Amino acid sequence: MASFPIPYPAGLPIGESWLDCSEQQEIVFPYDGSSVALAPVGSVQHAVLAVDAAASVRAELAGLSTGIRRTLLIGIHDALIERTDEFEQLLVLETGKPLADCRTEVARALTTWSACAEEIAHLHGETVPLDLQPSGVGMIGYWTRRPAGIVVGITGFNYPLLLASHKLAPALAAGCPIIIKPAPNTPLTTLWAVDLIRGVLRDQGVSTAAVQLVTGGIAVGEALVRDPRVAVISFTGSAAVGHQIARDAAPRQVVLELGANTALIVASDADVERAVDAVIRGGFYANGQACISVQRILVHDTIADEFERMLLARLPEVRVGDPRDDSTRVAPVINEASTERILAWISAARASGARVLAGGHAVERSIAPTVLTDVPHDALAWCEEIFGPVVVLQRISDLGSAIELVNRSRYGLQAAIFTRSLQRAFRTINELEVGGVVVNEIPGFRSDIMPYGGVKDSGTGREGPRFAIEEFTVTRMAMIRP
């Protein structure tokens, strides 16, 4: 059995206490289907109560001093770091990700909390020369940033602790109460983190209703998003759901971190060995369930044969096995439905003329690391986000055609190029229609302090401590005639 001793109360953390839930859901370990724990399933009524409670403490949160908010975030960081090992174990069980990836997730979440704590001191405004116009002569003008109000954070299943941290920490830093809604199949880690966070709030004399958590399905999410008292919705997940959230929330602020079919360009002058290594490291981590993992690899004709040989030779390094094992790099994806969908996309690509160079089949519950080539550009494995351990090789004749091919996608989150040429590097930085361009490293590179987000169907707004805090605040202008 993969059961985990749940160290927090039953029910949901709403208001100042934990409310009972009549419905529960079994969370299973994707590797073997065994039970991890029972999780509470919230209702629309729980969502309404959470917004009520958040509204009641909005003024309290907005009035917290910079020093208190910084103390809170440092205390939360310290509370989480004391349980690093346990968080890693729980993440493995509820997500099925390899232990190595779960260790990375916890470390990055901790960085996010500490970085947000330091960013609080840099939240400021500036003066405005109102006397630029005659009507403003003799006046004083300045603007500050003020908390926007209630934040709703909705997270995906693939990085439950990290994604929640990128919403929880900036909200508290900005002085906003927040309601977090984790993915239905991975709520356990977030529930525990919220329990620890509320403990720190309580110790500092701050209302625990500042941080609440509601689980549940579509109806719960809609109740949170459509409530006019909510000022900002921050969502990480699929493009289709994100677009619906934007429609439901209008005209209020939304931050959408959505999907991608991330591309890596390998130019004719690239260091082929390093580029292959980037695919091995960047194409299969988190079982391929990362929105900026390598999916499309555009390799120049002159080096394509060499690249393909080297990639296939190194593919056995991507070991398939039990995610609790340190050496495992690929384990089962989140559930059987996802497994069937990925295999169906591979089969459809093959039926359309694609060749399977490696993998393409199941290994018990897992999908073998897969390399496809000659995939038609209208096949789902090329034009949509496969979200599994699958990469697609495409030969290109020149950099211009590669850039055009990358930009033809409806997505635009991040992309990468391997090249020795500064000219080529800066051309891709300037011409690729994405939120971030990585040169000579995996396109999945993300520093948790940088502005992170996409364009087109990959979303709107930016995460990262400084940038998320700004998304959760509004400017307030002061215009004074002495």
N, C-alpha and C positions, 0 to 999 in steps of 0.2 A: 504493500500500500504506500501511496505517496502522500498520506495525510500530513497536515501541518498544524501544530498547536497554535490556535488563534489567540493572540495576546491582547485582544481588545474586546470591548463589550459587544453584546448582540444588538442587532437593530441598526439604525442609521443615526449618525451624529447630526441632529437638526436642533436648532435653537441652542439652549443651554444644556441639553441632555441628549440621551440616545433614545430614539423612539422605536417601539416594537414594529416589526413587519410580519404580517400574517403569511406572506409568501416567501419561500426561500428557493434558491437555485444551487444545484451541485456544480462546483467548479472542478473540472477534471484535468489531470496531467496529460497533455497531448501525446507524450511518448508512449504511454501504455493504457491510457483511458481510466486509470485508477482515480479515486476520489481524493481531492486535496482538502476541501472544506465546503461547508454550506455558506452561501452568501445571501444577504438580505436583498429582496427585490422591492424597490420602492414603487409608489403610486403617484398619480397626479396630485392627490391630497398632500402627500409628503412634499412634492415640489412647491405647492402653494404655501405650505407652512414654512418651508425654507426661505422663500422670498419674503414672506411676512417678517421672519426673524431677522433677515439681512437688512430689510428696510428699517427695522427698529434700532439697529446699531450703526447705521450709516453715519450719523453725525458723530458718534463716539470715535469711529475709525478715522474719519476726516480730521478730527481734532487731536489725534496723537502727534506728539512732537517727533521731530526727525530722530532724536536720540532714542526714544522709546521704540520706534519702528526698527531702527538698526539693532537695538538690543534683542528685540523679538526674533529677527532673522538669524542673528548669530546663535541665539539659544536654540532655535529650531535646527540649524545646521548641526550643532553639538549633540542634540537629542537623536538625530538621525545617524550620525557617524558612530555613535556607541553601539548601534545595532546593524552595522554594515554586513556582517556575515549572515545574519538571519534574513535581511532583506534580499541578499543575493540568492539564498536558498529558496525563499518564497517566490521570487521572480522566475527562477528556473521551473518551479512546479506549475505556476499558473499560466506562464507564457509558452513554456516548452523551448525557450531559447537556450543555446549552449551557455554553460557557466561562464565562459570567457566573456561573452557578450553581456551577461547580467552583471558581472563585475564592472565592466565599462559603464553600464547604465547607472549603477549606484554612484560611482566616482563622479560621473558627469552631473548627476543630480545634486551632489554635495557642492560641486563647484558653482552650480547655478544659485544655490542659496547663499553661499559666501559672497559671490559677485554681486548679487542683488543687495546684500547688506551694505557693501561698499558704495554701490551706485546711489543709495538714498541721499548721501551727502552732496551728490552732483545734480540733484533735482532742483532746478532754479529757473528764473526767467531773466529778463533784461529790460533796460530802459528803451523808450521809443521817443525819437525827437519830434514831438507833436508840432513844434514850431516850424516844421518844414512848410506848412501851409499857414497863411495869415490868420485863419481862425484859431490856430493853436498857439499863437504867440503868448508867452507867459505861463503856459500850462506845463505840468509835469505828467509824463506818461510812463507806465511800466506794466509788464505782464508777468504773471506767475502761473505755475501749473497747479491745478487743484484736482483732487480725486474726482473721477467721472461719476462714481456711484457703484451700484451693485454690479459685480462681474460674474458671469457664468462661464465656467471652463468645461469643455467637453473633450475628452481625450480618446485616443485610439488604443487598441489592444496591444500593440507591439512594444511600446516603451511606457508602461503605465506609471512608473515612478518618475521618470525623467519628464515626460510630457506634462504630468500634473505639476511638477516643480516649476516648469516654465510658465505656468499660469498662477499657481498659488503664491510663489515668492514675489513676483512683480506686483500682484494685486495688493498684498500686505505692504510692500514697499511704497506703493502709491497712496495707501490709506483707504483702500476699498474693501468692503466685505465681499467674499467670494463663495460661490456654490460650485463645487466640482462634481461632474457626472462622469465616472469612469466607464469604459467599455463594459458591456454586460458580462463578457466572459473573462475579464481580468480585473475585478474590483478589489481583490484582497490586499494587495500591497498598498494601494491608495487609501483604503480604509485604515490600515495600520498607521500610515504616515499622517493622516488627518487626526487620528487619536493622539499621536505624539505632539502634533502641532497645537492642538487644543489644550494639551497639558501645559505647554509653554505659555500660551495665552493666559491660562488661568493663573499660573505662577506670577505673571506680570500684572495681574489685575485687569486684564482686558477681557471683554465678553467673548466667550467661546463661539457665539453665533457669528463671529467674524469669519469663521471657516466652517463650512458645512459640506456634507456629501449626500447626494441622492443617487440611488441606482434606479434601473428600470429601462423600459423600452422606448419606442418612438413617442408614445403619448406623453411620457414624462419629459422627454427632451423638448417636445413642442410646447408644453406648459411653461417650461423655463424660458425658452427662447422668445415666446410670444408675449410674456408678461411685460407690460409697458414700464414697470418699475425697474427693470434690468437695463443698465446703461451700456454694457459692453458684453458681447459674446465672443469668446475665443475658442475656436474649434480646430481640432486636428483629426483628420479622417479623409474619407473619400470625396472626390469632386462632386459627385451627384448630391450627397447629403449636404456638403458645404454650400452648394448653390441654393438648395432649398432653405437652409438656415438664413442665408443672406436675404432671401425674399421674405421670409417670415419675420425677420428682425427689423427690416427697413422702417424708418430711416436711421435707426440706431447703429452704433459702431460695431463692426464685426472684424475680427482678425481670423483669417482662414488659412490654415496650413494644410494643403490638400495633396493630391497625388502627383506622380511624375513617371516618366519612362526614361530615366536618366541615361545620358549619352556620354561616352568617353571617346574622344578623337585621338587616334595614334598617327601622327604625321610621319612623313617619309624620313625625317631626320631624328626620329624619336629613339631613345634608349629602349630597345625592344624588351630587354630583360626586365627593366623597371616597369614598363607598361604592363607586361604579363603579370608581374608581381602585384600590380595595382588591381588587376581583375581577380586574382586569387584572394586578395584581402578584401576587395570592395564589392565583389559580386555575390557573395554567399553568406556574409555575416548576418546574424539575426535570422537565419534560415531564409535569407532573401527578402524578409519582411521589413524593409526599410525604404522609405520613399526616395532616398538618394543613393541607394545601392546601384551598382552598375547593371544596366539592362541592355543597352545598345552599344556595341563597340564598332566604331567606324575606323577601319585600318587601311592605310594607303596600299595600293596595289603592289608596290615594289617590295614591301616587307610583309605582306599578308601571309605568304606561305610560312615564313620563318616564325611569325607571331603565332599562327595556328599550331604549328608543331610544338613550340615551347609551351603554349597554354595547355595543350592536351597532355604533354609530358608531366606537367606539374599538378594537374587536376586531382590525382590521387591524394595529394596533401590535404584536400578538403575532405576530411574524414567524416563519414556518416555514423552516428551512433547515439548513445544515451547522453542527453544534454547535461547530466550531472557529472559526466566525465570531463576532466580538464582538456583532454585531447580532441574532443568532439567539436566539429565546426559546422555541421549541418544535422539537424534533428527534425522531427515532424513539424509542419506548419500548424497554425493555431487549431484547426479542426478538420474533420473529414471532408466537409463541404469545400473548404479551400483547396485541399489536396485534389479532389475530383475536378474542380474548376481549372487548376493549373495543368493537370494532365490532359484535360480536354482541349485547352489552348495549344498545347504542344501537338496533340493529335491533329487538330485543325490546321496548324501551320504545316505539318508534314503532308497532309492531304492536299495542300495548296502548292506543294513543290519544295518545301523546306527540307533540308537534310539535318539529321541528328548526328552530330559528331561525337557526342558523349552523353550519357544519361538518358533522359527522356522517359524514365520508368520509375516505379515505386520500389523502394527497398524497405520492406515491411511497412511501417506507417510513414516513412520519410520519402521524399523525392530525391533521387540521385542528382548530384550537381550536374546540370545540363548545359550543353553548348549547342546552339542551333546556328545554321547558316542558310543563305539563300531564302530567307523568310520574306514573303511578299509584304510590301509596306502597308497593305490594308488588312493584314492578319492581326488579330488581337495581341499576339505575342510581340509584335513590333510597335503597334500604335497605341496600345493601352498599357497600364501598369500591371505587370504579371504578379508582383508581390510574392515571389518564390525564388528558389535557388536556380534561376535560369538566366543565361546570357545569350545574346544574339550577335553573331559576327556579320559585318557588312563591309565589303571592299569599296574603296573610294578612289577616284582618280586624282583629285586635287582638294586643297583645303576649302576652296570656295563651295564646291559641291557638298562637302561635309557640313559646313555651316548651314547651307540651305536645307539640307536634310534634317539636321537637328531642329532648325527653326520651323520646319513644316509641322511639327507636333503641336497638338493643342495644349501641351504642358510646357512649363518653363520654370523649374525649381532650381536645379544646379546642373552643371555640365563640367567636363574636364578636357584638357588636351595635354598630350605628352609631346614635347618638342624641345629642340635645343635652340630654336630661333626666337629671339625677343620679338621680331616682327610678327611672326605667326602667333606668338602668345598674346600680344596686344591686339592683334586683329580679332582673335576669338573673344577676348574680353570686351571689345567694342561692338562686335557684331552679333554675338549669341544673345538670343532673346530669353534670358533666364535671370533668376535672382542672384546667382553666384556662379563665378567661373573659377575653377581650380586648375592651376598649371603644375604639371609634373607630380601630381598626387591623386588619390582616389577622388572621384566626384562626391563621395559620401563624407568628405572631410567637413567637420563642423566644429568650430570652437564655440562653446556655449555663451561667450560674451559678444559674439559678432551679430550684426543684423542678419536674420535668417528668415527667408520667405521667398515666394515665387511671383511669377507674372502669369497672365493668361489663366488657364483653368487650374493652375497650381496654387492660386489663392491671392490674398490681398493682406496688407499689413505685414509687420515684421515682429519676430520674437528675438530673444536675447535680452538680458536684464535692462539695459538702458532703453532699448527700443520698445520692449513690452510695457515698461513703466510709462513711457510716453503715450502708448496706445490706450492705457488705462487712466489717463489724465486728460483734462481739457485746459486750454489757456483761459486765464481770466485777466482782462485788461482793466487797468486803473487809469483814469483820466482826471487829473486834479487841477483846478484853477485856484491857486492860493488866495 
